[in-house]
Structure formats: C-alpha cells, structure tokens
Amino acid sequence: MKRNANCDKKHRSLWGMALPASSDPRLIAAFLVLLVIFAAAISGFSSVLWLTVGGIGGAFLAQPAWQLLQRIYIFRNNTANARPTAEELRELAYTDDLTGLTNRASFLEKLEALCQSEDSLEFALLFIDLDGFKHVNDVYGHEAGDGLLRHIAQRLKGCNTTGLKLVARLGGDEFTAIIQADKLDATALAAAESLVEAVNEPLVLVGQSLRIGASVGIARYPQDATAPSALLRNADTAMYQAKANGRNSIRLFSRELEEHKRDYFRMVSDLQGAMERSEFQLHYQPKLDLQSGEVLGLEALFRWQHESRGNVPPSRVIPVAEESGLIIPLGEWVLEAACAQLARWRSQFNRPALTVAVNVSLRQLSSGALVDTVRHFLASACLPSDALEIEITETCAASDPEQAARILRVLRNMGVRISLDDFGTGYASLSYLRQLPIDTVKLDRSFISNVHKNARDRAIVAATAQIARQFNINVVAEGIEDPRQIAPLLELGIQCGQGFYFSKPLPAEKIPELLD
C-alpha cells in the first residue's frame, strides 16, 4: 500500500468506503471501532478487542483507519499467526510508523506522567520544527519528504548531548525532546544547539544534496508551566518566535513571548479585517534620471492606517503577514493595485515607458503562484510585461537561490524586469549577479550616504558599478538625501537614483505633480 506519511488527506478510502473529513467525529469513531473489531476477528487475536475499548484504544483511534489496519495486517503476517501480547500491541500503537520514534500519543502520556510525578525533577521540553520542509515536499515530492523525515528522526535520536531523555515525533515536521539535567537552562540550550547542528548536516535524497534548518522553542517545568498542555503550548510559542528571528534559531520561553504571541494573533485578526474593509493603500516613491531629473519609474510601497494602532509600519506588518500566510492575498492586492494605477498614469500623461516596481517576499516567491499572478494582473491592466519590475531582497534570494533563480527566470523570459534590493548588505551579494537573472541592482543607502566624503564608500560604489556593467546590469542608488551625493554618483557612471532628496513616498493623488 503506497502512501504519503507526511501529509493529511481530505478523504481516506478503505475497501471502497469513504471517510470524508467533514463527517461527524462520533460516527467516524464508531466506524473505526467496528473496523478494528472486524480486523481482530479475521486476524484471530482477541486482545485487540480489549485494547480497543480499553486505555490504548484512543491511541489506536488517533491513527487513520487504513494505517491502523495495515499495521495490524503486517503485524499478523510477521508473527505467523502467533497471538500478540498486550505489550506488543501497545508498542505498535505508541510508535510513529514513519520514523520509529515515540509518537504523539505516547509522548503526551509520558509528558503527563512527568508533570504529575511527586518526585519529578526539573526538565525542559524542546519543540523542534523543521525549516524548509514544505519546499522539499513541493519540489521533490512527498516520498523525498518522508525520506528526509526518517533521516532527521535518526539524527535527533542519535544525538549525543547531555540530558537528552526522549525524542518524539508529534506529526508532520514537528518533533519534541525532553532534557533533564542540573543547570537546566544552559543544558537545554546546549542540547538544542546540538540538535539544530544535527539537522543542518546535508543529506542526499533523490540524487540531490539537501540541507534544511530547524527552529527550536524551549519551555521549562515547573518554571514556565506545570500542566502538560500549557508546557507544550509555551514551547510552541517560543519556537514560533525563533522562526520570526530568522529561522534556524533557538528561543527560551518567557512571559514577554506569551504577550508577543497574543499581539501577533490580534495583528493577524486586524489584517484580515483590514483586507475585508479595504483599509490599505499604496504610496509611490519616484526613481529619477540623475542627469535630467526625469521620473523613470515608481516603487509601490505598502501603507496601513489602523483606526487604533495608527500608521503601522511595513516592518511590523510584513513579518506577521509572512508568517501567517496573509502575505499571499496581500501581495496580490499590491500587484493588482500597482498595475492598475500605472496603466492610468501611462494613459493620462502619455508616458508609455513609465514603470512600477513591486516588492516580493520570500513566501510569495516560494508559493508557486507568483508567475500566474503577475501574468493575470498585467493582462487585466493591459500592460506590457516590461512595465513591471519585481524587487527581491538578498535575504529572500539567500533562502533558496536555485528556486529563486528558476522562478525569476520564468518572469524575466516573460519580459518582467528583476531588481535586487539592498544590494551589498548580504554576505553573497556578488554571487547573485551570476546566479540570478537580474536587470537592476539597488545599492543600499549605507554605501550612498557618505559617497561624497568617504573614499572607501566611493571605492565600493565604483567597484560595484564596474562589475554590474560587465554583467549588463543597471545600478540604482538608494537613499539619496543630499544634493552633494549626485555628482560623484554620476562620475561613477550611475545614472538612476531615488531618495528623500527627490521625494518621500507619496499617495497616488500626489504623483501627477511629478509626472506633469
């Protein structure tokens, strides 16, 4: 029986009978009990009946029916008609069939026992979530994803670190570990670092060398919680904060994190409401020819005026939208609004060469829908492809340069222009000029601010401009705030720039003053 162990299915089918996910849970539970009883009858061991209605029945019924019956059938064949003991069936029900680790049901039982034990020592619960696992599934398929989970499970289980008492798989790409030791905070952090390092090691699957990361949240008993559910929730909260810090990182739970999580969910709710009420708007910052002062294009920038929060900066909104998945509909709105507005300005001011630049996030780039979304909104606005410029940051490209290159290459072949923002701030800036299909690099403002008075900054700008010309790539100077910066930039061959010296980002109704 072939299956994908790391993904949930909306429907399960067993011997021609469908189990829709939307069915009454009580009916499904009753149906599963009947199936297990039937399996017991045809398999010839009565102990399954007792276990189904006894304490272990819940662990069995927590598994999909097809998975449970398959495992019972395999077990029966492997035991050559011998009657399994209750202990053997318990092990069957409490082991994750994909990885061989302790499964969720067993882990929760052991966690509760630890918390309720009168002589329980302090311990730390580590919540481990893989970074980049969805990408492996999407690009290489679920079989590769299953193989990766098996490899990672064995690495975690075999990790030689002080205090490691238990490793379990909760489900999907989520794992947990229990650490017991003196000096708990230091030991738990050291153990988490060892586990992350184990995950980070490259592995070969489907003929490809793959490398993923892990984000780890740590909650301590009894310091952070005494109830198992609260301890697990707090470790999960810390893990999400670790992801927000840049992924592949570790975070100890604190009460401040709890408040941060509550604020996160309030922000998500506010964002959803704002989209429904159309509260967002775009501001536009012009890019100009430094010699003539002509406006060549405009960068669309997201703005949100909240009724109680006031002006919420993009640096606050984008990370929440990215983590919650709302960046996808939000990004679609930005693309649609920017393309429609550009079409109106092109027609109104007879500016057929005017362009608009839209920033794209990591989540959008990896969603798989970006190309179709861009194509749709360009067609809706009756714009040629070269009217749109897609801007990505070095951080976005660094997450998966190969995937970024594939998607950006498709867009560029359509005629869409590609721009690399904040150029020079990352550790691999120059390599992207070779790897990615880039039309323009935007030099970070940190190099521009002193270009007129600092010889080193001037040398960096000169070298970057020279290399870009070798690749036939345009250069835009960002953050121009002083007129003295313009002359040295022109001398270095940089023809285009933007910054507050020319104009701050403006609402759409103010842009015609710049285009007349």
Order of alpha helices (4+ residues) and beta strands (2+ residues): beta-beta-alpha-alpha-alpha-alpha-alpha-alpha-beta-alpha-alpha-beta-beta-alpha-beta-beta-beta-alpha-beta-alpha-beta-beta-beta-alpha-alpha-beta-alpha-alpha-beta-alpha-alpha-beta-alpha-beta-alpha-alpha-beta-alpha-beta-beta-alpha
